Amino acid sequence: MINIYLEQIDKLEKNTRIAFTKRYPLFLSPVLGTKRLLRVLYYRFNSDFKIQKSKNFCHTNLVEHSSPLFRKFNKVELDEGKIKNINLAIKNLDGIVIPPGKVFSFWKLVGRPSSKKGYKNGLVLSNGNLKEDIGGGLCQLSNLIAYMFACTECEFIERKHHSRDVFPDNNRAVPFASGATVFFNLIDLKVKNTYNFPIVLKLRTTDTQLRGSIGSAITLNHSVKIEETDAVFIKSNKNKIYRCNTLQRVFYEKYTRERIKEYPLWINVAQVMYDEKEIKVPILVSTHLYLNQSSQNTL
């Protein structure tokens, strides 16, 4: 797995291509606008995305999860703006029922965040930098939803994790990069219900927590967990540090907790943005890894 990480790091560091809209910023707005319009039309006329809410869907939870609304690294006002944004988005997501074969799309349901709709400034990650923007903080909601879907048997149609590891671990409850970043509506979270029965998404906030669950009217005899393997920090030849891991779905028998099966889900590589001193485990150096690899190849 180390070799796969090294290959991905090489690709990231050798990619010197400058996007057309970075060369010519005047074209950024019309290009994004055109792409977004095409996606809106695609979602509107594609029957795979036609799902709706139900107030009377009786269910038991397949998975449930929560995350803290306040982060010690954030300004209080940005957290408050984020919570307002999350609650606005939840109004469009809570109670959504996804029939078999249909696709959940985060942006199809949430719509475009804007100040006219009541969205506030929150923290966003853009091109590796943290900044304030309208609708900031919705990635916490998409992270929670993606993690819960990962703990089911549903199929991810579109999912992207952050290319940067921005904050050091602080009582992390789930494996690194087990969520999904979103950016209206060009980077979406899309998940297909591959069960032969409908599932429902439930979301809410408390004073301190964002909470959610995915449920169904069918009780399963197994559960699914996301587990991390091959987790390492690697320092590249350019002295950049990358956090790498592999996530897999692990199936357990519901009552005996016996491990039934597992299979790979995602391979994640993200550049570390915080101080190296914050990393509490040994950091591998890519030069040494390449030398070891070359030695093994010559044996």
QUINORPE-V386845 format. One record per residue. RES is the residue in three letters. PHI is phi in degrees with one decimal (none if undefined). PSI is psi in whole degrees, 0 to 359 (none if undefined). NEAR is the number of other C-alpha atoms within 10 Angstrom. Layout:
# QUINORPE-V386845
res=RES phi=PHI psi=PSI near=NEAR
res=RES phi=PHI psi=PSI near=NEAR
This chain:
# QUINORPE-V386845
res=MET phi=none psi=329 near=12
res=ILE phi=-56.9 psi=320 near=17
res=ASN phi=-61.3 psi=321 near=12
res=ILE phi=-65.1 psi=317 near=12
res=TYR phi=-59.7 psi=314 near=22
res=LEU phi=-62.3 psi=321 near=19
res=GLU phi=-62.7 psi=317 near=10
res=GLN phi=-67.4 psi=321 near=17
res=ILE phi=-63.1 psi=317 near=24
res=ASP phi=-58.0 psi=315 near=13
res=LYS phi=-61.4 psi=318 near=11
res=LEU phi=-63.6 psi=319 near=14
res=GLU phi=-82.3 psi=339 near=12
res=LYS phi=-91.1 psi=351 near=9
res=ASN phi=-78.8 psi=96 near=9
res=THR phi=-103.8 psi=9 near=8
res=ARG phi=-63.6 psi=133 near=6
res=ILE phi=-103.6 psi=124 near=8
res=ALA phi=-60.2 psi=149 near=9
res=PHE phi=-54.9 psi=318 near=11
res=THR phi=-74.0 psi=344 near=14
res=LYS phi=-82.6 psi=327 near=10
res=ARG phi=-69.9 psi=323 near=10
res=TYR phi=-129.6 psi=79 near=9
res=PRO phi=-56.7 psi=335 near=10
res=LEU phi=-62.7 psi=337 near=10
res=PHE phi=-88.4 psi=353 near=13
res=LEU phi=-59.0 psi=308 near=13
res=SER phi=-61.0 psi=310 near=10
res=PRO phi=-65.7 psi=326 near=11
res=VAL phi=-66.4 psi=312 near=12
res=LEU phi=-63.0 psi=318 near=15
res=GLY phi=-60.3 psi=317 near=13
res=THR phi=-65.2 psi=315 near=11
res=LYS phi=-62.5 psi=319 near=12
res=ARG phi=-67.7 psi=320 near=16
res=LEU phi=-62.0 psi=318 near=12
res=LEU phi=-62.4 psi=322 near=12
res=ARG phi=-68.7 psi=318 near=15
res=VAL phi=-58.2 psi=314 near=15
res=LEU phi=-65.1 psi=320 near=10
res=TYR phi=-61.7 psi=313 near=13
res=TYR phi=-64.5 psi=322 near=17
res=ARG phi=-67.7 psi=323 near=13
res=PHE phi=-104.8 psi=2 near=10
res=ASN phi=-96.2 psi=118 near=9
res=SER phi=-66.7 psi=343 near=11
res=ASP phi=-61.7 psi=336 near=16
res=PHE phi=-99.3 psi=6 near=20
res=LYS phi=-83.9 psi=93 near=17
res=ILE phi=-130.7 psi=158 near=16
res=GLN phi=-146.7 psi=172 near=14
res=LYS phi=-81.3 psi=159 near=15
res=SER phi=-143.1 psi=129 near=12
res=LYS phi=-85.5 psi=344 near=9
res=ASN phi=-120.1 psi=36 near=7
res=PHE phi=-89.3 psi=105 near=16
res=CYS phi=-78.5 psi=131 near=11
res=HIS phi=-154.0 psi=164 near=15
res=THR phi=-116.5 psi=151 near=16
res=ASN phi=-76.3 psi=129 near=18
res=LEU phi=-79.9 psi=324 near=22
res=VAL phi=-156.0 psi=148 near=19
res=GLU phi=-141.8 psi=153 near=19
res=HIS phi=-157.2 psi=158 near=16
res=SER phi=-144.1 psi=159 near=17
res=SER phi=-145.6 psi=149 near=18
res=PRO phi=-70.2 psi=138 near=13
res=LEU phi=-79.5 psi=333 near=19
res=PHE phi=-105.7 psi=131 near=18
res=ARG phi=-112.9 psi=140 near=11
res=LYS phi=-69.3 psi=342 near=8
res=PHE phi=-86.8 psi=349 near=9
res=ASN phi=-99.1 psi=154 near=11
res=LYS phi=-68.9 psi=145 near=12
res=VAL phi=-59.0 psi=318 near=12
res=GLU phi=-65.4 psi=329 near=12
res=LEU phi=-72.9 psi=323 near=20
res=ASP phi=-63.9 psi=319 near=21
res=GLU phi=-65.2 psi=320 near=17
res=GLY phi=-64.2 psi=318 near=20
res=LYS phi=-60.7 psi=316 near=28
res=ILE phi=-63.6 psi=320 near=28
res=LYS phi=-59.8 psi=316 near=21
res=ASN phi=-63.2 psi=317 near=25
res=ILE phi=-62.6 psi=317 near=25
res=ASN phi=-65.2 psi=324 near=19
res=LEU phi=-64.9 psi=317 near=18
res=ALA phi=-67.0 psi=323 near=23
res=ILE phi=-59.9 psi=327 near=18
res=LYS phi=-56.8 psi=330 near=13
res=ASN phi=-93.1 psi=351 near=16
res=LEU phi=-113.0 psi=327 near=22
res=ASP phi=-65.0 psi=126 near=19
res=GLY phi=90.0 psi=4 near=20
res=ILE phi=-67.4 psi=128 near=21
res=VAL phi=-105.3 psi=127 near=23
res=ILE phi=-109.1 psi=108 near=24
res=PRO phi=-68.1 psi=164 near=21
res=PRO phi=-56.1 psi=134 near=16
res=GLY phi=83.6 psi=350 near=18
res=LYS phi=-89.2 psi=163 near=18
res=VAL phi=-117.7 psi=129 near=23
res=PHE phi=-82.1 psi=128 near=25
res=SER phi=-123.9 psi=122 near=22
res=PHE phi=-56.5 psi=308 near=23
res=TRP phi=-76.9 psi=331 near=23
res=LYS phi=-59.1 psi=323 near=21
res=LEU phi=-88.9 psi=320 near=19
res=VAL phi=-76.7 psi=321 near=16
res=GLY phi=79.7 psi=179 near=13
res=ARG phi=-79.3 psi=125 near=15
res=PRO phi=-68.9 psi=136 near=19
res=SER phi=-152.1 psi=159 near=14
res=SER phi=-64.8 psi=330 near=10
res=LYS phi=-62.6 psi=330 near=7
res=LYS phi=-86.2 psi=357 near=10
res=GLY phi=101.0 psi=2 near=12
res=TYR phi=-70.0 psi=145 near=23
res=LYS phi=-112.5 psi=174 near=23
res=ASN phi=-70.2 psi=138 near=22
res=GLY phi=-146.6 psi=179 near=24
res=LEU phi=-84.4 psi=132 near=21
res=VAL phi=-130.2 psi=155 near=21
res=LEU phi=-107.2 psi=118 near=19
res=SER phi=-132.6 psi=121 near=14
res=ASN phi=52.9 psi=38 near=9
res=GLY phi=82.5 psi=2 near=15
res=ASN phi=-117.4 psi=143 near=10
res=LEU phi=-86.1 psi=133 near=11
res=LYS phi=-151.1 psi=170 near=12
res=GLU phi=-95.7 psi=141 near=15
res=ASP phi=-160.1 psi=158 near=18
res=ILE phi=-61.3 psi=132 near=18
res=GLY phi=83.2 psi=5 near=28
res=GLY phi=-60.0 psi=145 near=26
res=GLY phi=100.5 psi=352 near=26
res=LEU phi=-67.6 psi=343 near=23
res=CYS phi=-63.2 psi=332 near=21
res=GLN phi=-63.9 psi=322 near=21
res=LEU phi=-69.0 psi=315 near=27
res=SER phi=-66.0 psi=326 near=21
res=ASN phi=-61.3 psi=313 near=20
res=LEU phi=-62.9 psi=315 near=23
res=ILE phi=-64.0 psi=316 near=27
res=ALA phi=-62.3 psi=317 near=22
res=TYR phi=-61.2 psi=317 near=22
res=MET phi=-65.8 psi=318 near=25
res=PHE phi=-63.8 psi=326 near=24
res=ALA phi=-63.9 psi=334 near=24
res=CYS phi=-89.5 psi=22 near=22
res=THR phi=-125.0 psi=191 near=21
res=GLU phi=-103.3 psi=13 near=15
res=CYS phi=-70.2 psi=157 near=17
res=GLU phi=-100.5 psi=128 near=17
res=PHE phi=-81.2 psi=118 near=18
res=ILE phi=-87.4 psi=322 near=13
res=GLU phi=-145.8 psi=126 near=13
res=ARG phi=-159.8 psi=132 near=17
res=LYS phi=-134.0 psi=136 near=17
res=HIS phi=-97.0 psi=160 near=20
res=HIS phi=-58.8 psi=140 near=20
res=SER phi=-81.7 psi=359 near=20
res=ARG phi=-127.7 psi=141 near=20
res=ASP phi=-98.9 psi=101 near=21
res=VAL phi=-85.1 psi=319 near=17
res=PHE phi=-118.5 psi=143 near=12
res=PRO phi=-67.4 psi=158 near=17
res=ASP phi=-58.8 psi=137 near=12
res=ASN phi=-140.5 psi=92 near=8
res=ASN phi=55.4 psi=44 near=6
res=ARG phi=-60.2 psi=130 near=9
res=ALA phi=-100.3 psi=343 near=10
res=VAL phi=-129.1 psi=160 near=14
res=PRO phi=-60.7 psi=151 near=16
res=PHE phi=-58.4 psi=139 near=20
res=ALA phi=62.3 psi=36 near=26
res=SER phi=-96.7 psi=9 near=25
res=GLY phi=-110.0 psi=210 near=24
res=ALA phi=-153.9 psi=134 near=22
res=THR phi=-86.9 psi=154 near=22
res=VAL phi=-137.0 psi=151 near=21
res=PHE phi=-151.0 psi=116 near=17
res=PHE phi=-57.6 psi=138 near=16
res=ASN phi=-99.4 psi=29 near=21
res=LEU phi=-80.8 psi=331 near=12
res=ILE phi=-118.6 psi=107 near=16
res=ASP phi=-113.6 psi=166 near=20
res=LEU phi=-113.0 psi=112 near=26
res=LYS phi=-124.6 psi=129 near=18
res=VAL phi=-135.6 psi=132 near=23
res=LYS phi=-97.4 psi=133 near=22
res=ASN phi=-76.5 psi=107 near=21
res=THR phi=-96.0 psi=1 near=18
res=TYR phi=-72.6 psi=164 near=16
res=ASN phi=-95.6 psi=23 near=10
res=PHE phi=-144.9 psi=157 near=13
res=PRO phi=-72.3 psi=153 near=19
res=ILE phi=-127.4 psi=156 near=24
res=VAL phi=-124.3 psi=141 near=25
res=LEU phi=-103.6 psi=126 near=22
res=LYS phi=-120.5 psi=134 near=18
res=LEU phi=-141.0 psi=147 near=24
res=ARG phi=-164.2 psi=166 near=16
res=THR phi=-121.5 psi=150 near=17
res=THR phi=-110.8 psi=192 near=9
res=ASP phi=-63.4 psi=333 near=9
res=THR phi=-130.2 psi=350 near=11
res=GLN phi=-129.5 psi=147 near=14
res=LEU phi=-99.2 psi=124 near=21
res=ARG phi=-126.7 psi=145 near=19
res=GLY phi=-152.9 psi=166 near=22
res=SER phi=-154.8 psi=157 near=21
res=ILE phi=-121.6 psi=127 near=24
res=GLY phi=-131.8 psi=170 near=22
res=SER phi=-148.8 psi=165 near=21
res=ALA phi=-80.8 psi=351 near=15
res=ILE phi=-101.0 psi=134 near=15
res=THR phi=-94.7 psi=123 near=11
res=LEU phi=-92.6 psi=156 near=12
res=ASN phi=-96.6 psi=14 near=9
res=HIS phi=-145.3 psi=164 near=16
res=SER phi=-127.3 psi=162 near=20
res=VAL phi=-123.0 psi=133 near=24
res=LYS phi=-123.0 psi=151 near=16
res=ILE phi=-99.4 psi=124 near=20
res=GLU phi=-126.0 psi=148 near=18
res=GLU phi=-98.9 psi=138 near=18
res=THR phi=-132.3 psi=161 near=14
res=ASP phi=52.0 psi=44 near=12
res=ALA phi=-85.3 psi=124 near=16
res=VAL phi=-147.4 psi=159 near=17
res=PHE phi=-108.9 psi=132 near=21
res=ILE phi=-125.4 psi=130 near=26
res=LYS phi=-95.8 psi=124 near=18
res=SER phi=-81.9 psi=176 near=17
res=ASN phi=-64.3 psi=339 near=14
res=LYS phi=-94.3 psi=14 near=8
res=ASN phi=63.2 psi=24 near=10
res=LYS phi=-94.7 psi=144 near=14
res=ILE phi=-105.2 psi=134 near=24
res=TYR phi=-121.3 psi=140 near=24
res=ARG phi=-99.8 psi=128 near=21
res=CYS phi=-130.0 psi=143 near=27
res=ASN phi=-160.1 psi=168 near=22
res=THR phi=-123.2 psi=131 near=22
res=LEU phi=-109.1 psi=140 near=22
res=GLN phi=-132.8 psi=150 near=20
res=ARG phi=-84.6 psi=128 near=21
res=VAL phi=-119.2 psi=128 near=18
res=PHE phi=-99.8 psi=131 near=21
res=TYR phi=-122.3 psi=142 near=18
res=GLU phi=-65.8 psi=134 near=15
res=LYS phi=-62.2 psi=320 near=13
res=TYR phi=-99.1 psi=324 near=9
res=THR phi=-89.7 psi=345 near=8
res=ARG phi=63.2 psi=21 near=11
res=GLU phi=-72.5 psi=136 near=11
res=ARG phi=-72.3 psi=122 near=14
res=ILE phi=-95.4 psi=307 near=12
res=LYS phi=-163.2 psi=167 near=11
res=GLU phi=-151.4 psi=155 near=15
res=TYR phi=-153.2 psi=151 near=10
res=PRO phi=-62.8 psi=145 near=14
res=LEU phi=-115.8 psi=302 near=17
res=TRP phi=-140.2 psi=147 near=18
res=ILE phi=-110.9 psi=126 near=20
res=ASN phi=-119.2 psi=135 near=21
res=VAL phi=-135.8 psi=122 near=26
res=ALA phi=-139.4 psi=138 near=22
res=GLN phi=-74.1 psi=134 near=21
res=VAL phi=-80.0 psi=131 near=23
res=MET phi=-107.4 psi=351 near=16
res=TYR phi=-98.5 psi=174 near=14
res=ASP phi=-64.3 psi=139 near=11
res=GLU phi=-55.5 psi=331 near=12
res=LYS phi=-65.9 psi=340 near=8
res=GLU phi=-78.1 psi=349 near=10
res=ILE phi=-87.1 psi=121 near=13
res=LYS phi=-96.9 psi=7 near=9
res=VAL phi=-124.3 psi=162 near=9
res=PRO phi=-59.7 psi=145 near=9
res=ILE phi=-105.8 psi=126 near=15
res=LEU phi=-80.3 psi=145 near=15
res=VAL phi=-104.0 psi=126 near=15
res=SER phi=-62.0 psi=326 near=22
res=THR phi=-59.1 psi=316 near=13
res=HIS phi=-65.5 psi=322 near=11
res=LEU phi=-65.7 psi=318 near=15
res=TYR phi=-64.9 psi=321 near=14
res=LEU phi=-63.7 psi=318 near=11
res=ASN phi=-62.8 psi=319 near=11
res=GLN phi=-63.5 psi=317 near=13
res=SER phi=-64.4 psi=321 near=11
res=SER phi=-63.1 psi=318 near=10
res=GLN phi=-65.8 psi=323 near=9
res=ASN phi=-68.4 psi=336 near=8
res=THR phi=-91.7 psi=353 near=6
res=LEU phi=-75.7 psi=none near=5
